[in-house]
Amino acid sequence: MECGEEGEWYFGNSSGVGGVYYGMSTHPSPAWLLPVEEPDSDGRTFLNASVWFANSDGYRVVFCRHEPIYRIALGDDVHLRAVAVALRQSRLATQEEIARAFGHDVSTQGRWERQYAKEGIDGLTPKKAPGRSRELDNSQEGVVRRWFHSGQSNRQMAKRLQVDEATIRRTLKRLGLTRLAAPAPPLLPGIDQTAAPDAPAEPTVPQDASAEASPSTLAVPEDKEQDPLGKTSSTADAASAEQDVPASAKPSAEPSFTVDHDPRDRSGDRLLARQGLLADAVPLFADADCLPRAGVLLAVPLLVRHGLVDAFTRVYGSLHPSFYGLRTTVVTLFLAALLRIKRPEHFKEYRPEDLGAIVGLDRAPEVKTVRRKFTQLAAMERGKELMEEAARRRIAEDEDRVAFLYIDGHVREYHGKAPLFEAKRPQRQVVTPAATDTWVHTADGEPLLVVTSEINAKLTQVLEPILDDVRRLVGDARRMTVIFDRGGFSPKLFARLIEAGFDVITYRKGKAKPLPAGQFSVQRRKIDGVWCEYTLSDRTRVRVGTLPAEKKPKQPASNAKGKKAKHYLWMREVRVLREDSRQTAILTNRQDLAAAMVAYRMFFRWRQENYFKYMGEEFALDALLEYGSEDVAETTDRRNPRWLQFTRRLKEARAEVARLQSELGRKAASNAEAARPTMRGFKIAHAELRKRLEAAEAKVERLFRQRKKVPQRIPAVDRQALKTEKKLIADTIKMAAYQVETQLRGMLQEHYVRADEEGRTLLRAAFQSPARLEITDNELRVTIAAQSSPHRTAALAALCVQLDALPLPFPGSPLRLRLSVQAPEPLIS
């Protein structure tokens, strides 16, 4: 019988010795699983001349004539007893030899053998001992044993496990561990005589560290840096390796450490996280011949330069204690977005081991863990701060991004049971419960900010508060041009924005008298590397609307003559003549822009609509991350349904009056004077029509009086709004994924002719491609599989060369990414 899981039995023969082999896997294993080199003499415990064992990395490996025969975890008491019994049954050692080496009495050894003969391995299960119960479980005792061999003091171990020193002393006594006298100081400087050959150095806590110190203080000494495999290098070497890394691209991940050496088994770090001693798991990568979806690592260099991880760290600090810490969570969710894992529920469709290997873990977080991380972040209520921090970093990279700002609302329909405010989605023209997000995009069409309105406010209501937020991020010195559609049309709003330091470009709302064709001319201009041609009419000054009169001191009645002077808003109008002879009027206060540039910037707004469509299909932009709702603010009001009902009825009544008046007018126009020469006769002839008209007019007057008694707005106590914290966090990550994908597509322009049409398709295929991982001392080499055609493979290879020039490490790891593409195999006919 054989099994690959630890803790099961293996039967076999080794070096001519027959018996039961326990814990031995028949599958090929990496070299670190079983020591193939004989440990130093002072790290071995001999049972006799042929049999001995060594404890290392939480495991006990038993050798017979230098051949490993058993491997068991030190914290597994049941199977440690089973090995003691097996050594006796296979006649490899006597009871006295086994008892002396394993640290128990001969009588105990005999009792185990009898119990095993009677009940099998179940008889070796420890029974509940009378008296005082153990304070530490088996896994904790294994950690104590490891720390003891590494030289940790009782006080340090007690502080790290959050128990008292008496518990540590009792545990050490029960484990048979005693401290030796402190060695004398070395006679020659620079020689360390205290390190045990089989005990790797463990992170230590300074004696004066406070009890609330975070796990990030449990780091390697300041003059050393630890890599994922536990090796150390001097800071001078680290500095020389990173001197080519731009300061803005260096990840500011919190210091961390690891006690694991096997990338596929992170049980040690998980135990530390459960004990509250780990803030985030250090990425440990393993060689892989064909790792599914590892092509997504193509986006990691730009993720580091983007600063998303730094933004999360600055806003949220840490998720301590946690194995899936803040950095790991952000990187995982970012790569999941590029892999089109659109919701937390979709993680169950992928093997956690495969996704985990991509980010340097044994397993990726699964559905419940991802939901729990979102809940933990949302509880801090810093979603808006995160969004603004990410926007601030994007603006700092290139301030020209905010030279033009596109603002538009996006309606997310809601089909749940919460009583939300209603809104109409333009594509459907149906009023449904919904939430409205107002998006701000930069000059190149990339998303910058998103603000959710709990009452589905109009664009004219939310535009000024949003621009106040943008002004706070950009500063007062920069003058920005705001571009929006007819939903924000308001001459009064235009005047306020211009006075606040913003320029405006928008469509003119309402009917406008067509201009003669002779006033239009063809203008051709190269904008953003593309030739644009428009048929335009440019009028530098047109009247847009009436402004409220300025308040002045009242004049005596005797001097008040005539009407108040009206104030108008005058703006520039650029009108575009379409191919179907329609005319589109565009308003702006900017006189410095060419007319073609005004038209180009206004029509460029459609990229927002394309963004909403693409993000909805590829990233599930409108997906709900939580189904909860919350009450709106007490000061929130809404339009009174009764007032709206009276308004509809009043509109219908006025329409009936207009219809009857029109009918009466037609009767008067067609009246034959010979038959009815007087008005009195006409009225008598149409008395019934006049009676209906009077009744309709009376109904209008009655409805008007009734509506006047009803308040137009009432408190919105019966309405709720969707929770927004998780949505803001998810939107920030999805925006970063879109921005990185857009930047990668831009880098493909030089190597792929159809990058504009097929660039994103090529990148999606590359992200889903398998890759080979090779780990060296300081590099993570990723070789992506060849693509569907040679020219696509060549374009992707050229992109990898560009990314490879960036000396950027994987977040949280000193390993530098090296990207390449597998050469396509030649076709043989």
Order of alpha helices (4+ residues) and beta strands (2+ residues): beta-beta-beta-beta-beta-beta-alpha-alpha-alpha-alpha-alpha-alpha-beta-beta-alpha-alpha-beta-alpha-alpha-alpha-alpha-alpha-alpha-beta-beta-beta-beta-alpha-beta-alpha-beta-beta-beta-beta-beta-alpha-alpha-beta-beta-alpha-alpha-alpha-beta-beta-alpha-alpha-beta-beta-alpha-beta
